[in-house]
Amino acid sequence: MRPGREDLRPWLALLPSVGAMQRDPRVGALRGRFEDRQIDNAIRKVLRDARDRIRFRPPETEAGGFEPEHFAGRVATLLEREERSTAGFESEHFAGRVAALLEREDRSTAGDLINASGILFHPRARDRFAGKAADRASRLSLTVAAYDDDGRASGLLGELTGAEDALVCRSVGAAFFLAIRALAEGAEVVFGRSQLGLIDAPYDARPLSPVSICGQAGAAVVEAGAANKTRVSDYLGAVGDRTALIVTARPSTCALRGFTEEPAQEEIVRTGTDTGVEVLHLAGDTTLRPVTSAALPAAGSVAEAVRHGTPLIIAAGGGLIGGPPCGLLIGKRRILARIRGHGMWPAARASRHVRAGLDARLAELAGSDCDLENHPAAHMLAASPDEVGARARQLLERLTEDCRFRAECTVVEQRSHLTTYRLPIHAMPSFAVSVRAPGSRGEDLADRWLNGTPPLLVDCGRDRVRIDMRGVEKSRIHDVARIVRSGL
């Protein structure tokens, strides 16, 4: 019989704290190779695994150092004497597990592409950012006879964003098409003219035209305002008897600069409420919760759109959320019920392995305080400019310490971006190592490094290449140095 919660408290109390682990000398020795964020995440994973093994392993099952028959009697005896034993629970014991975990993760990524292009979601690097936990769960779900999500994704999304309900679709395009078909077929959809640009999401094959999707779904598009300025009065003037939806979109492929004006999301939601028209917000690639990061620019999260009262929100499940590629429909229960009851919902629904992968990523987010924690691209998204600059200087030192290295190398300041569109709202301060080899074209160097092992993806110029260090983890700087030296 599995011990009760009261019986487990003495065992759980013996586990060291995160702070005690951080102060352990063996953990401190890892800081030369790995960044503090990686080490802290590994500590939490090891302690979380230890807690889970104590809680969920039956007493008769061996738990690799946590067998109840091994220490249950000792714990009971010492508690009777009002003593507390830490045998087998010292921070040194877990420090070894932390080191082993970091080494294992480092080996598992040894052959992965190193994205030093300055573009986080680069088309050639997209496979890596599907999320490690999500990828594991996706693979596991393919081996089971059936997968029933029993509303887990909806519940987790509600917990993270405050939404009433949610659906998971194959892609952002499929989610948008289904929403228009279910809510506005044969009716009109109002767009601000400044928001009619192509919509794109990480991992999508190509950007999509919202006007074309609306036409295919059987809805007519009505434009409001001018190309650079749209006011609430423009939306009010565009709404008519046949209007079913007002659609707002967060720019993903273009940016308006200069003499521009757009109403806030809450004003548009209020307009929809006043006119009796539902509002659909295309949040694009964003986080579920607001993120405070020194690098990632502030952007409207899904939770903020929910707080403003937006009835329906469409977001990308991959990208910044860190799950597998999919489209999320998030919003009010009455709206999602109409979409769920539409005949096209089964065809638009994400496959079971994608849903399992998303469940795994959402569970990670629910157990963390920040949406960037455990993200496969956290080293790029969460790193401060000082951390990136330190990586650049470390690479420069490794390259120039070899007297036979003839290339001209300098550290330069630049901007990294989320996508190849290089939008100003997605720009992050960064540092790069600029390499110029006499007699070699930049394109030739870039191709040579991309075909190496592991592949190195860089930003290519006419006569030099830039190795953007925001995309290079500290543990892989030695790999980059080796690739650059061997490729010249």
C-alpha positions as CSV (number, residue, x, y, z in Angstrom):
1,M,0.0,0.0,0.0
2,R,1.3,3.4,-0.9
3,P,2.2,5.6,2.1
4,G,-0.1,8.5,2.9
5,R,0.8,12.2,2.6
6,E,1.5,12.4,6.4
7,D,3.9,9.4,6.1
8,L,5.9,11.1,3.3
9,R,6.6,14.4,4.9
10,P,9.6,13.3,7.0
11,W,11.2,11.8,3.8
12,L,10.5,14.9,1.7
13,A,11.9,17.1,4.5
14,L,15.2,15.4,4.1
15,L,15.7,16.6,0.6
16,P,18.2,19.5,0.3
17,S,16.9,23.0,-0.7
18,V,17.7,24.6,-4.0
19,G,19.8,27.2,-2.2
20,A,21.8,24.4,-0.4
21,M,22.5,22.8,-3.8
22,Q,23.6,26.1,-5.3
23,R,26.2,26.5,-2.5
24,D,27.6,23.0,-2.9
25,P,31.3,23.1,-4.1
26,R,30.6,20.4,-6.8
27,V,27.8,22.5,-8.2
28,G,30.0,25.6,-8.1
29,A,32.7,23.8,-10.1
30,L,30.1,23.4,-13.0
31,R,29.8,27.2,-13.4
32,G,32.9,27.4,-15.6
33,R,31.2,25.3,-18.3
34,F,27.5,25.9,-17.9
35,E,25.4,29.0,-17.3
36,D,23.7,29.7,-14.0
37,R,20.3,29.3,-15.6
38,Q,21.2,25.8,-16.9
39,I,22.5,24.7,-13.5
40,D,19.5,26.0,-11.6
41,N,17.1,24.2,-14.0
42,A,19.1,21.0,-13.6
43,I,19.0,21.3,-9.8
44,R,15.2,21.7,-9.9
45,K,14.8,18.8,-12.2
46,V,16.8,16.5,-9.9
47,L,14.9,17.6,-6.8
48,R,11.6,17.3,-8.6
49,D,12.5,13.8,-9.7
50,A,13.5,12.8,-6.2
51,R,10.2,14.1,-4.8
52,D,8.2,12.3,-7.5
53,R,10.0,9.0,-6.8
54,I,9.3,9.3,-3.1
55,R,5.6,10.2,-3.7
56,F,4.7,7.8,-6.4
57,R,6.9,4.7,-6.2
58,P,5.3,1.8,-4.3
59,P,7.3,0.6,-1.3
60,E,8.0,-2.8,-2.9
61,T,9.6,-1.2,-6.0
62,E,13.2,-0.2,-6.1
63,A,13.8,3.5,-6.7
64,G,17.5,3.7,-7.4
65,G,18.7,4.9,-4.0
66,F,15.2,5.7,-2.6
67,E,14.0,2.2,-1.7
68,P,11.7,2.6,1.3
69,E,12.9,-0.6,2.9
70,H,16.4,0.8,2.8
71,F,15.7,3.9,5.0
72,A,12.1,3.8,6.2
73,G,13.1,2.0,9.5
74,R,16.0,4.4,10.0
75,V,13.8,7.5,9.5
76,A,11.2,6.2,11.9
77,T,13.8,5.4,14.6
78,L,15.5,8.7,14.4
79,L,12.2,10.6,14.5
80,E,11.3,8.8,17.7
81,R,14.6,10.1,19.1
82,E,13.7,13.6,17.8
83,E,16.7,13.4,15.5
84,R,16.8,13.9,11.7
85,S,19.1,11.9,9.5
86,T,20.3,13.1,6.1
87,A,22.0,9.8,5.1
88,G,21.7,9.5,1.4
89,F,20.1,13.0,1.2
90,E,23.2,15.1,1.4
91,S,23.5,17.9,-1.2
92,E,26.8,16.2,-2.3
93,H,24.8,13.1,-3.4
94,F,22.4,15.2,-5.5
95,A,25.2,17.4,-6.8
96,G,26.6,14.3,-8.6
97,R,23.2,13.8,-10.2
98,V,23.1,17.4,-11.3
99,A,26.5,17.1,-12.9
100,A,25.5,13.8,-14.6
101,L,22.3,15.4,-15.9
102,L,24.1,18.4,-17.4
103,E,26.8,16.2,-19.0
104,R,24.0,13.9,-20.4
105,E,22.2,16.9,-21.9
106,D,25.4,18.3,-23.3
107,R,26.2,15.0,-25.0
108,S,22.6,14.7,-26.3
109,T,23.0,18.1,-28.1
110,A,26.5,17.5,-29.3
111,G,25.4,16.9,-32.9
112,D,22.6,19.4,-32.9
113,L,22.9,22.5,-35.2
114,I,24.3,25.6,-33.4
115,N,22.2,28.5,-34.4
116,A,24.5,31.6,-34.4
117,S,22.6,33.3,-37.2
118,G,21.0,36.0,-34.9
119,I,17.5,34.6,-36.0
120,L,15.9,32.5,-33.2
121,F,13.3,30.8,-35.4
122,H,15.5,30.4,-38.4
123,P,14.0,28.1,-41.1
124,R,17.1,25.9,-40.9
125,A,17.0,25.7,-37.1
126,R,13.2,25.2,-36.5
127,D,13.4,21.5,-35.6
128,R,15.4,22.1,-32.5
129,F,12.8,24.4,-30.8
130,A,9.9,22.0,-30.7
131,G,10.6,21.6,-27.0
132,K,12.4,18.7,-25.4
133,A,9.7,17.7,-22.9
134,A,7.1,18.1,-25.6
135,D,9.1,16.0,-28.0
136,R,9.5,13.2,-25.5
137,A,5.7,13.1,-24.7
138,S,4.9,13.2,-28.5
139,R,7.1,10.2,-29.1
140,L,5.6,8.3,-26.1
141,S,2.0,9.0,-27.3
142,L,2.7,7.2,-30.6
143,T,3.3,3.9,-28.7
144,V,0.0,3.8,-26.9
145,A,-3.2,2.4,-28.3
146,A,-5.2,5.6,-27.7
147,Y,-4.7,9.0,-26.3
148,D,-7.5,10.8,-24.5
149,D,-6.5,14.3,-23.3
150,D,-9.7,14.5,-21.1
151,G,-9.4,18.3,-21.2
152,R,-5.9,18.5,-19.7
153,A,-4.7,21.1,-22.3
154,S,-7.8,23.2,-21.7
155,G,-7.5,23.1,-18.0
156,L,-3.8,24.0,-18.0
157,L,-4.3,26.8,-20.5
158,G,-7.1,28.1,-18.3
159,E,-4.8,27.9,-15.2
160,L,-2.1,29.8,-17.0
161,T,-4.1,32.5,-18.8
162,G,-7.4,32.7,-17.0
163,A,-9.4,31.6,-20.1
164,E,-12.6,29.6,-19.8
165,D,-11.9,27.0,-22.5
166,A,-9.4,26.1,-25.2
167,L,-9.0,24.0,-28.3
168,V,-5.8,22.7,-30.0
169,C,-5.7,22.8,-33.8
170,R,-3.2,21.5,-36.4
171,S,-1.8,25.0,-37.1
172,V,-2.5,28.7,-36.7
173,G,-3.9,28.8,-40.2
174,A,-6.2,25.9,-39.5
175,A,-7.4,27.5,-36.3
176,F,-8.2,30.8,-38.0
177,F,-10.0,29.1,-40.9
178,L,-12.1,27.1,-38.5
179,A,-13.0,30.1,-36.4
180,I,-14.1,32.1,-39.4
181,R,-16.0,29.2,-40.8
182,A,-17.8,28.5,-37.5
183,L,-18.5,32.1,-36.5
184,A,-18.8,34.1,-39.7
185,E,-19.6,32.0,-42.7
186,G,-21.9,34.0,-45.0
187,A,-21.3,37.1,-42.9
188,E,-18.8,40.0,-42.8
189,V,-15.5,40.2,-40.9
190,V,-14.1,43.7,-40.0
191,F,-10.3,44.2,-40.2
192,G,-8.3,47.3,-39.5
193,R,-6.7,48.1,-42.8
194,S,-3.3,48.4,-41.1
195,Q,-3.6,44.8,-39.8
196,L,-4.2,43.1,-43.1
197,G,-0.6,41.9,-43.6
198,L,0.4,38.3,-44.0
199,I,0.2,36.2,-40.8
200,D,3.0,33.8,-40.0
201,A,4.0,31.6,-37.1
202,P,7.1,29.5,-36.3
203,Y,7.2,26.2,-38.2
204,D,4.4,27.2,-40.6
205,A,5.4,26.3,-44.2
206,R,4.6,29.8,-45.5
207,P,2.9,33.0,-44.4
208,L,-0.9,33.2,-44.9
209,S,-3.2,35.9,-46.1
210,P,-6.1,36.6,-43.7
211,V,-8.2,38.0,-46.6
212,S,-7.7,34.7,-48.6
213,I,-8.6,32.6,-45.6
214,C,-11.7,34.5,-44.9
215,G,-12.7,34.2,-48.6
216,Q,-12.2,30.4,-48.5
217,A,-14.2,30.2,-45.3
218,G,-17.1,32.0,-46.9
219,A,-16.8,35.4,-45.1
220,A,-16.5,38.8,-46.7
221,V,-13.8,41.2,-45.4
222,V,-14.6,44.8,-44.6
223,E,-11.7,47.1,-44.1
224,A,-11.7,49.9,-41.5
225,G,-9.5,53.0,-41.3
226,A,-6.5,53.9,-43.3
227,A,-3.2,51.9,-43.9
228,N,-1.4,53.8,-41.2
229,K,-4.2,55.0,-38.8
230,T,-7.2,53.2,-37.5
231,R,-9.5,54.6,-34.8
232,V,-12.4,53.2,-32.8
233,S,-14.7,55.4,-34.8
234,D,-13.5,53.6,-38.0
235,Y,-14.5,50.2,-36.5
236,L,-17.9,51.6,-35.5
237,G,-18.4,52.9,-39.0
238,A,-17.5,49.5,-40.5
239,V,-19.8,47.4,-38.4
240,G,-23.1,46.7,-40.0
241,D,-26.1,44.3,-39.7
242,R,-24.1,41.5,-41.4
243,T,-21.0,41.8,-39.3
244,A,-20.2,38.7,-37.3
245,L,-16.6,39.3,-36.2
246,I,-14.0,42.1,-35.6
247,V,-10.5,40.7,-36.1
248,T,-7.4,42.3,-34.6
249,A,-3.9,41.0,-35.4
250,R,-0.5,41.4,-33.8
251,P,2.0,42.1,-36.7
252,S,4.1,39.1,-37.5
253,T,5.5,39.9,-41.0
254,C,5.6,43.7,-41.1
255,A,5.8,46.8,-38.9
256,L,4.2,50.2,-39.1
257,R,6.5,53.1,-38.3
258,G,6.1,56.9,-38.4
259,F,2.7,58.6,-38.4
260,T,0.6,55.7,-37.1
261,E,-2.3,55.2,-34.7
262,E,-4.2,52.1,-33.5
263,P,-6.7,51.7,-30.6
264,A,-5.8,49.5,-27.7
265,Q,-7.1,45.9,-27.6
266,E,-9.4,46.7,-24.7
267,E,-11.0,49.6,-26.6
268,I,-11.8,47.2,-29.5
269,V,-13.2,44.6,-27.2
270,R,-15.4,47.4,-25.7
271,T,-16.5,48.3,-29.2
272,G,-17.5,44.7,-29.9
273,T,-19.5,44.6,-26.7
274,D,-21.3,47.8,-27.5
275,T,-22.2,46.7,-31.0
276,G,-23.0,43.0,-30.1
277,V,-20.1,41.7,-32.3
278,E,-17.6,39.1,-31.2
279,V,-13.9,40.0,-31.3
280,L,-11.2,37.6,-32.5
281,H,-7.5,38.4,-31.7
282,L,-4.7,36.9,-33.7
283,A,-2.0,37.0,-31.0
284,G,0.5,35.2,-33.3
285,D,3.8,34.1,-31.7
286,T,3.6,35.2,-28.1
287,T,3.8,33.9,-24.5
288,L,0.9,32.7,-22.4
289,R,1.8,34.9,-19.5
290,P,3.6,38.3,-19.4
291,V,7.3,37.9,-19.5
292,T,9.8,40.3,-17.8
293,S,13.1,39.8,-19.6
294,A,16.1,42.1,-20.1
295,A,16.3,40.8,-23.7
296,L,12.9,39.9,-25.0
297,P,10.8,43.0,-25.8
298,A,7.5,43.4,-24.1
299,A,4.6,42.0,-26.1
300,G,0.9,41.4,-25.5
301,S,0.5,37.9,-23.9
302,V,-2.5,35.7,-24.1
303,A,-3.3,36.2,-20.5
304,E,-3.4,40.0,-21.0
305,A,-5.8,39.6,-24.0
306,V,-8.0,37.4,-21.7
307,R,-7.9,40.0,-19.0
308,H,-9.1,42.6,-21.5
309,G,-12.2,40.4,-22.1
310,T,-11.3,39.2,-25.6
311,P,-13.9,36.5,-26.5
312,L,-11.5,34.5,-28.8
313,I,-7.7,34.4,-29.1
314,I,-5.6,32.5,-31.6
315,A,-1.9,31.8,-30.6
316,A,0.9,29.7,-31.9
317,G,1.6,26.7,-29.6
318,G,5.2,26.5,-30.9
319,G,7.7,29.3,-30.9
320,L,7.7,31.3,-27.7
321,I,5.4,29.0,-25.8
322,G,7.8,26.2,-26.5
323,G,5.4,23.4,-27.4
324,P,5.0,21.4,-30.7
325,P,3.8,23.3,-33.8
326,C,0.0,23.9,-33.5
327,G,-2.6,26.6,-33.3
328,L,-4.4,27.4,-30.0
329,L,-8.0,28.6,-29.8
330,I,-8.4,30.2,-26.4
331,G,-11.4,32.2,-25.0
332,K,-14.9,32.1,-23.7
333,R,-16.7,28.8,-23.3
334,R,-19.8,29.8,-25.3
335,I,-17.6,30.7,-28.3
336,L,-15.5,27.6,-28.1
337,A,-18.7,25.5,-27.8
338,R,-19.8,26.8,-31.2
339,I,-16.4,26.0,-32.8
340,R,-16.3,22.5,-31.2
341,G,-19.7,21.8,-32.6
342,H,-18.8,22.7,-36.2
343,G,-18.5,19.8,-38.6
344,M,-14.9,20.8,-39.6
345,W,-13.5,20.6,-36.0
346,P,-12.5,16.9,-36.2
347,A,-10.4,17.7,-39.3
348,A,-8.8,20.8,-37.8
349,R,-8.0,19.1,-34.5
350,A,-4.3,18.5,-33.7
351,S,-3.1,14.9,-33.7
352,R,-2.9,13.0,-30.5
353,H,0.9,13.1,-30.3
354,V,0.9,16.9,-30.8
355,R,-1.7,17.2,-28.0
356,A,0.4,15.0,-25.7
357,G,3.4,17.1,-26.5
358,L,1.5,20.3,-25.7
359,D,0.3,18.8,-22.4
360,A,3.9,18.1,-21.4
361,R,5.0,21.7,-22.2
362,L,2.0,23.2,-20.4
363,A,2.6,21.1,-17.4
364,E,6.2,22.5,-17.3
365,L,4.9,26.0,-17.6
366,A,2.3,25.4,-14.8
367,G,5.2,24.4,-12.5
368,S,7.3,27.4,-13.2
369,D,7.2,31.1,-12.6
370,C,8.3,32.2,-16.1
371,D,7.2,31.2,-19.5
372,L,10.9,31.1,-20.7
373,E,11.9,28.6,-18.0
374,N,13.0,25.3,-19.6
375,H,12.4,26.7,-23.0
376,P,14.7,25.1,-25.5
377,A,15.8,28.6,-26.6
378,A,16.0,30.0,-23.1
379,H,19.8,30.7,-23.6
380,M,18.8,33.1,-26.4
381,L,15.6,34.6,-25.0
382,A,16.5,35.1,-21.3
383,A,20.2,36.0,-21.5
384,S,21.1,39.6,-20.6
385,P,23.4,41.7,-22.9
386,D,26.2,41.2,-20.4
387,E,25.9,37.4,-20.6
388,V,25.9,37.5,-24.4
389,G,28.9,39.9,-24.4
390,A,30.8,37.5,-22.0
391,R,30.2,34.6,-24.4
392,A,31.5,36.7,-27.4
393,R,34.7,37.6,-25.5
394,Q,35.2,34.0,-24.5
395,L,34.9,32.8,-28.1
396,L,37.3,35.5,-29.2
397,E,39.9,34.4,-26.6
398,R,39.6,30.8,-27.7
399,L,40.1,31.8,-31.4
400,T,43.0,34.1,-30.9
401,E,45.0,31.9,-28.4
402,D,46.1,29.8,-31.4
403,C,49.0,31.7,-33.1
404,R,48.3,29.8,-36.3
405,F,44.9,31.3,-36.6
406,R,45.2,34.0,-39.4
407,A,41.6,35.3,-39.6
408,E,40.7,38.8,-38.5
409,C,38.3,38.5,-35.5
410,T,36.5,41.3,-33.6
411,V,33.6,41.5,-31.2
412,V,30.8,43.7,-32.6
413,E,27.5,44.8,-31.1
414,Q,24.3,44.1,-33.0
415,R,20.6,43.0,-32.7
416,S,19.1,39.5,-32.8
417,H,15.6,38.9,-33.9
418,L,12.9,36.2,-33.5
419,T,12.2,35.7,-37.2
420,T,13.7,36.3,-40.6
421,Y,11.4,39.3,-41.0
422,R,13.7,41.2,-38.5
423,L,10.8,43.3,-37.0
424,P,11.9,46.1,-34.7
425,I,9.4,44.9,-32.0
426,H,11.3,41.5,-32.0
427,A,14.8,42.9,-31.7
428,M,17.1,41.9,-28.8
429,P,20.5,43.5,-28.0
430,S,23.3,41.1,-28.8
431,F,27.0,40.7,-29.5
432,A,28.7,38.7,-32.3
433,V,32.2,37.7,-33.3
434,S,32.9,39.0,-36.8
435,V,35.4,36.7,-38.7
436,R,37.1,37.7,-41.9
437,A,39.5,35.3,-43.5
438,P,41.8,36.7,-46.2
439,G,41.1,35.0,-49.6
440,S,37.8,33.5,-48.5
441,R,34.3,34.7,-49.2
442,G,31.8,34.9,-46.4
443,E,29.4,32.6,-48.2
444,D,32.0,29.9,-48.6
445,L,32.9,30.0,-44.9
446,A,29.2,29.8,-43.9
447,D,28.6,26.8,-46.2
448,R,31.7,25.0,-44.9
449,W,30.7,25.5,-41.3
450,L,27.0,24.5,-42.0
451,N,28.2,21.2,-43.4
452,G,30.5,20.5,-40.4
453,T,29.8,18.4,-37.3
454,P,28.0,19.8,-35.5
455,P,26.6,22.2,-38.1
456,L,27.1,25.9,-37.4
457,L,24.6,28.4,-38.8
458,V,25.9,32.0,-39.0
459,D,25.0,35.4,-40.5
460,C,26.8,35.7,-43.8
461,G,28.2,38.9,-45.3
462,R,30.2,39.6,-48.5
463,D,33.7,39.1,-47.1
464,R,33.0,38.2,-43.5
465,V,30.6,36.2,-41.3
466,R,29.1,37.1,-37.9
467,I,28.7,34.5,-35.2
468,D,25.8,35.8,-33.1
469,M,26.5,34.7,-29.5
470,R,23.0,35.1,-28.3
471,G,22.2,31.8,-30.0
472,V,25.3,29.9,-28.6
473,E,25.1,28.3,-25.2
474,K,28.1,28.6,-22.9
475,S,28.7,24.9,-23.0
476,R,29.1,24.9,-26.8
477,I,31.6,27.8,-27.2
478,H,34.4,25.2,-27.5
479,D,32.5,23.5,-30.3
480,V,32.1,26.8,-32.2
481,A,35.8,27.6,-31.7
482,R,36.8,24.2,-33.1
483,I,34.5,24.5,-36.1
484,V,35.8,27.9,-37.0
485,R,39.5,27.0,-36.6
486,S,39.1,23.8,-38.6
487,G,37.1,25.5,-41.4
488,L,39.7,28.1,-42.2
